[in-house]
Amino acid sequence: MRLTELYINGCHLIAAHSFEMLCQNCPNIVRLDMGNRVLNSMTVNSLSYLQHLSKLESLNLSQNSSMNDDATRIISQSCSQLKSLDISACGAHVTDVGLKYLKNCINLTKLDVSYLENISDDSFQALATLGSLEEVFCKGMMSISDATCVSLINLCSGLVKLDVSGCLEVTVKSVQAALVEVQGRPDTGPRLELVLGGTSFAPMQLERYAHPLLHICTFNLCRYNLMSFDMCLEDDGEQGGFHDSDFEQFGDSDDAMFEDDPVMKFEQNWVS
């Protein structure tokens, strides 16, 4: 078959045998979207059938809670041409061990690992050595810090977008690293966009980091309803954490988090 794109997002009744037949008979698929519980009716070993898709470049597995470290290992072994991977909001079973397998995806340029709760700076420092990443999304990850941002900024020379919305441990140090990096780019080089809403970066510092190749967004794009409660709640309340009552305002809407803040809702600060 000449099918090149397939969207089965939310089709959580697809059996492993059916998925195997699909992969065997549609070898020209370049883009595959199987997010939102598609893996519920299979085992992660079913992902090994992806090896039949030798042209696969884009894979979406977001919101599959059955994803684990074995799944990322299988992906890294089966998808040699992969350029874009989305495993955001896949729960607690993808850890640093699993994420490091993705170092084998040498063509990877776009990665979304937002809302994964057991990922640390260590993983991103390892992945940054690929040097090929251009777009990275790490929204709502409370365990990462400036170390992640600095590694990606310094080692991925083609980085054009880094979204760390809702990552409280990210501070002005990441912006300082970004400014130094873009100052070394040629005038016609790519512009780097940092999305820093919901971090510890203070918007009043924006003017200090104005540069034609640095684009800073202070809009919070984190969808807190996709974060696990274990990840968000903090008993001592000293780190700006969330409490049960805070989640009453968050629904499924993308903009639910902005309902109580008209400034966040209607304004977006940029440096360009």
Backbone torsions as a table, in degrees:
resi	resn	phi	psi	omega
1	MET	NA	151.3	-177.9
2	ARG	-97.2	13.1	179.0
3	LEU	-60.1	129.3	-178.7
4	THR	-114.6	-19.2	178.7
5	GLU	-134.1	136.6	-179.3
6	LEU	-139.3	128.3	-179.9
7	TYR	-118.3	109.7	177.4
8	ILE	-123.4	28.5	179.3
9	ASN	-55.2	126.0	177.9
10	GLY	84.2	-2.4	179.3
11	CYS	-84.6	77.4	-170.0
12	HIS	-87.3	14.4	176.5
13	LEU	-110.5	8.4	179.6
14	ILE	-72.5	125.0	-178.3
15	ALA	-80.8	158.2	-178.6
16	ALA	-58.6	-41.2	-179.2
17	HIS	-63.4	-40.5	179.1
18	SER	-64.3	-39.6	179.2
19	PHE	-66.2	-38.0	177.6
20	GLU	-62.4	-45.3	179.8
21	MET	-63.3	-39.2	179.4
22	LEU	-60.1	-48.1	-178.1
23	CYS	-65.8	-37.3	-179.0
24	GLN	-69.8	-34.5	-173.9
25	ASN	-97.1	-5.1	179.0
26	CYS	-127.6	62.7	-173.5
27	PRO	-70.8	-8.3	-176.7
28	ASN	-95.6	6.5	-179.6
29	ILE	-63.1	128.4	178.7
30	VAL	-104.4	-33.7	-178.3
31	ARG	-127.9	127.0	-178.5
32	LEU	-130.5	122.4	179.0
33	ASP	-113.1	109.0	179.2
34	MET	-133.1	46.7	177.9
35	GLY	-82.4	175.6	173.6
36	ASN	63.6	65.7	168.8
37	ARG	72.4	16.2	178.6
38	VAL	-61.6	-31.7	-178.1
39	LEU	-78.3	-2.7	-177.3
40	ASN	-58.2	-35.2	-176.1
41	SER	-95.9	8.4	178.6
42	MET	-129.4	176.3	168.0
43	THR	-101.5	162.1	180.0
44	VAL	-63.2	-22.4	177.9
45	ASN	-63.0	-20.7	177.8
46	SER	-63.1	-21.5	179.3
47	LEU	-65.8	-16.4	178.3
48	SER	-64.6	-20.2	177.9
49	TYR	-67.2	-14.7	178.1
50	LEU	-63.6	-17.2	179.6
51	GLN	-61.7	-21.8	177.5
52	HIS	-74.0	-16.4	-178.3
53	LEU	-96.7	76.5	-173.5
54	SER	-68.6	-14.3	-179.8
55	LYS	-103.5	4.1	-175.6
56	LEU	-62.5	125.7	-179.6
57	GLU	-117.7	-26.0	-175.9
58	SER	-131.5	126.2	-177.6
59	LEU	-134.8	125.6	177.3
60	ASN	-113.0	116.9	177.2
61	LEU	-123.8	23.6	-175.4
62	SER	-61.8	150.3	176.9
63	GLN	58.3	40.7	171.1
64	ASN	-113.8	101.1	-174.0
65	SER	-69.2	-13.3	178.5
66	SER	-83.8	-4.5	176.6
67	MET	-62.1	141.6	177.9
68	ASN	-149.6	-171.4	-177.3
69	ASP	-64.9	-34.1	177.3
70	ASP	-63.1	-35.7	-179.7
71	ALA	-64.4	-44.0	179.5
72	THR	-68.2	-32.6	176.2
73	ARG	-63.5	-44.9	-180.0
74	ILE	-63.0	-41.6	179.1
75	ILE	-61.2	-44.3	-177.8
76	SER	-65.2	-27.9	-179.5
77	GLN	-87.2	-26.3	-171.7
78	SER	-100.3	-19.5	-171.4
79	CYS	-120.1	76.4	-173.8
80	SER	-70.3	-22.7	-177.6
81	GLN	-99.7	8.1	-173.3
82	LEU	-62.6	129.1	177.9
83	LYS	-112.5	-28.2	-176.5
84	SER	-134.0	129.0	-179.9
85	LEU	-136.4	130.1	176.6
86	ASP	-120.5	110.5	175.1
87	ILE	-124.1	32.6	-178.9
88	SER	-67.8	150.5	175.2
89	ALA	55.1	40.9	179.1
90	CYS	-100.0	15.0	171.9
91	GLY	87.1	-154.5	-167.5
92	ALA	-99.0	-2.7	-170.4
93	HIS	-96.6	-2.3	170.0
94	VAL	-97.0	117.9	-175.0
95	THR	-118.1	-174.1	176.7
96	ASP	-56.2	-37.8	-179.8
97	VAL	-58.2	-47.8	-178.2
98	GLY	-68.1	-41.0	-176.9
99	LEU	-65.7	-32.9	-179.2
100	LYS	-67.5	-22.2	175.7
101	TYR	-60.2	-26.6	-175.9
102	LEU	-69.6	-6.9	173.9
103	LYS	-61.6	-21.2	179.3
104	ASN	-77.3	-12.6	178.0
105	CYS	-86.8	80.4	-169.0
106	ILE	-70.9	-13.2	179.2
107	ASN	-97.9	2.8	-174.6
108	LEU	-66.4	125.2	178.7
109	THR	-119.4	-21.9	-177.9
110	LYS	-130.6	127.9	-176.4
111	LEU	-139.6	128.7	176.1
112	ASP	-121.2	111.8	178.9
113	VAL	-123.2	24.7	-178.1
114	SER	-55.2	144.2	172.6
115	TYR	70.7	8.4	172.8
116	LEU	-76.7	127.5	-168.2
117	GLU	-93.4	-12.6	-177.7
118	ASN	-116.1	38.2	178.6
119	ILE	-115.1	135.7	-178.5
120	SER	-118.9	178.9	176.9
121	ASP	-56.8	-31.4	-176.4
122	ASP	-56.1	-40.5	179.6
123	SER	-63.9	-46.4	-176.2
124	PHE	-69.7	-33.6	176.8
125	GLN	-64.0	-34.6	176.7
126	ALA	-72.0	-45.0	-178.8
127	LEU	-66.8	-31.0	-179.4
128	ALA	-61.5	-25.6	-179.7
129	THR	-67.1	-15.5	173.3
130	LEU	-57.8	-41.0	179.3
131	GLY	76.7	-4.2	-174.1
132	SER	-98.9	-12.2	-174.5
133	LEU	-65.8	133.3	179.3
134	GLU	-115.4	-32.8	178.4
135	GLU	-133.1	125.1	-179.3
136	VAL	-132.4	131.3	-179.8
137	PHE	-120.1	118.5	-179.4
138	CYS	-130.9	45.5	-176.0
139	LYS	-67.2	143.0	172.8
140	GLY	64.4	31.7	179.9
141	MET	-108.8	101.8	-172.6
142	MET	-73.4	-13.9	-174.4
143	SER	-96.8	0.8	177.5
144	ILE	-103.7	158.8	-173.6
145	SER	-139.2	-164.2	177.5
146	ASP	-58.3	-27.4	-178.9
147	ALA	-58.1	-39.0	176.9
148	THR	-63.3	-51.1	-177.1
149	CYS	-62.0	-45.7	-177.5
150	VAL	-63.1	-41.0	179.1
151	SER	-62.9	-47.5	-179.4
152	LEU	-64.5	-41.6	-178.6
153	ILE	-66.7	-42.1	-175.8
154	ASN	-77.7	-32.9	-172.8
155	LEU	-100.6	-18.6	179.4
156	CYS	-106.4	90.3	-172.1
157	SER	-65.9	-20.4	179.7
158	GLY	-97.9	12.0	-177.9
159	LEU	-61.4	126.8	179.3
160	VAL	-118.9	-16.2	178.3
161	LYS	-150.4	131.1	175.7
162	LEU	-136.4	112.5	-177.9
163	ASP	-108.0	110.4	178.7
164	VAL	-119.0	34.0	178.2
165	SER	-52.7	133.0	175.9
166	GLY	79.0	7.5	178.5
167	CYS	-95.1	97.3	-169.7
168	LEU	-65.4	-23.0	-177.6
169	GLU	-83.9	-1.4	177.5
170	VAL	-85.8	130.1	-174.5
171	THR	-127.6	-167.3	179.6
172	VAL	-63.6	-20.2	179.3
173	LYS	-59.1	-33.9	178.4
174	SER	-67.6	-38.5	178.9
175	VAL	-67.9	-40.5	178.0
176	GLN	-60.7	-41.9	178.1
177	ALA	-64.3	-39.8	179.8
178	ALA	-64.6	-41.0	-179.8
179	LEU	-62.9	-44.4	178.5
180	VAL	-60.9	-40.8	-177.5
181	GLU	-66.5	-47.8	-177.2
182	VAL	-69.6	-25.7	176.7
183	GLN	-65.4	-22.7	177.8
184	GLY	-90.4	-3.7	178.7
185	ARG	-84.2	149.9	175.1
186	PRO	-64.1	158.5	-177.4
187	ASP	-57.3	-28.2	-179.5
188	THR	-96.1	9.3	-178.6
189	GLY	-70.3	169.5	-178.8
190	PRO	-68.8	146.9	177.7
191	ARG	-84.9	136.6	178.7
192	LEU	-98.0	125.8	177.8
193	GLU	-107.9	125.5	174.8
194	LEU	-110.0	129.1	175.5
195	VAL	-107.1	113.2	-168.1
196	LEU	-121.9	13.5	178.1
197	GLY	-62.4	137.0	179.0
198	GLY	79.2	11.4	174.8
199	THR	-101.2	-170.2	178.6
200	SER	-93.7	11.2	175.0
201	PHE	-78.7	129.1	-178.1
202	ALA	-89.0	122.2	-177.9
203	PRO	-57.4	-25.5	-179.2
204	MET	-67.3	-8.5	179.2
205	GLN	-90.9	1.4	-172.5
206	LEU	-55.2	-46.1	-173.1
207	GLU	-62.0	-24.7	-178.9
208	ARG	-68.4	-19.7	-172.1
209	TYR	-118.1	27.8	178.7
210	ALA	-69.0	129.8	177.3
211	HIS	-159.3	141.0	-178.1
212	PRO	-56.7	-27.6	-176.8
213	LEU	-103.4	11.4	178.3
214	LEU	-123.4	121.3	-175.2
215	HIS	-118.1	110.9	-176.5
216	ILE	-108.8	124.9	177.8
217	CYS	-112.2	128.5	178.8
218	THR	-104.0	16.8	177.6
219	PHE	-80.3	132.1	-178.4
220	ASN	-86.7	107.8	-178.2
221	LEU	-97.0	6.9	179.9
222	CYS	-70.2	131.8	174.8
223	ARG	-99.7	97.5	-172.4
224	TYR	-65.0	-21.8	178.5
225	ASN	-70.0	-12.7	178.1
226	LEU	-93.0	-4.1	178.2
227	MET	-90.4	145.0	176.4
228	SER	-74.2	152.1	180.0
229	PHE	-63.4	-35.3	178.5
230	ASP	-59.8	-30.5	-177.5
231	MET	-78.2	-31.8	-171.7
232	CYS	-95.2	-36.6	-172.2
233	LEU	-81.7	136.5	177.5
234	GLU	-128.6	125.6	-173.1
235	ASP	-64.3	-38.1	-173.2
236	ASP	-83.7	-17.5	176.8
237	GLY	68.6	12.3	-175.3
238	GLU	-91.4	-13.7	-175.8
239	GLN	-105.2	19.8	179.8
240	GLY	74.6	23.1	-177.6
241	GLY	-71.7	175.2	-177.9
242	PHE	-103.0	157.2	178.0
243	HIS	-125.9	166.2	-174.6
244	ASP	-49.6	-43.4	-175.8
245	SER	-65.3	-26.3	-178.7
246	ASP	-66.1	-27.0	-174.6
247	PHE	-82.7	-6.9	179.5
248	GLU	-63.8	-27.0	-177.4
249	GLN	-83.1	-13.9	-174.9
250	PHE	-94.8	122.3	174.3
251	GLY	-112.0	-152.3	-179.9
252	ASP	-88.2	-12.3	-178.1
253	SER	-68.7	140.8	-179.9
254	ASP	-59.5	-33.5	-175.2
255	ASP	-102.3	15.2	-177.8
256	ALA	-61.0	-31.4	-175.8
257	MET	-69.8	-13.8	-175.1
258	PHE	-101.5	2.7	-173.0
259	GLU	-60.8	-32.3	-177.1
260	ASP	-92.7	4.2	-176.7
261	ASP	-134.1	94.5	-177.0
262	PRO	-63.2	-28.1	178.6
263	VAL	-68.4	-47.2	178.3
264	MET	-65.0	-30.2	-175.1
265	LYS	-76.1	-36.8	-171.3
266	PHE	-112.3	-10.0	-177.9
267	GLU	-121.4	150.6	176.8
268	GLN	-140.8	124.7	-177.7
269	ASN	-95.7	133.3	-178.4
270	TRP	-130.5	152.0	167.2
271	VAL	-120.8	123.0	-179.4
272	SER	-143.6	NA	NA
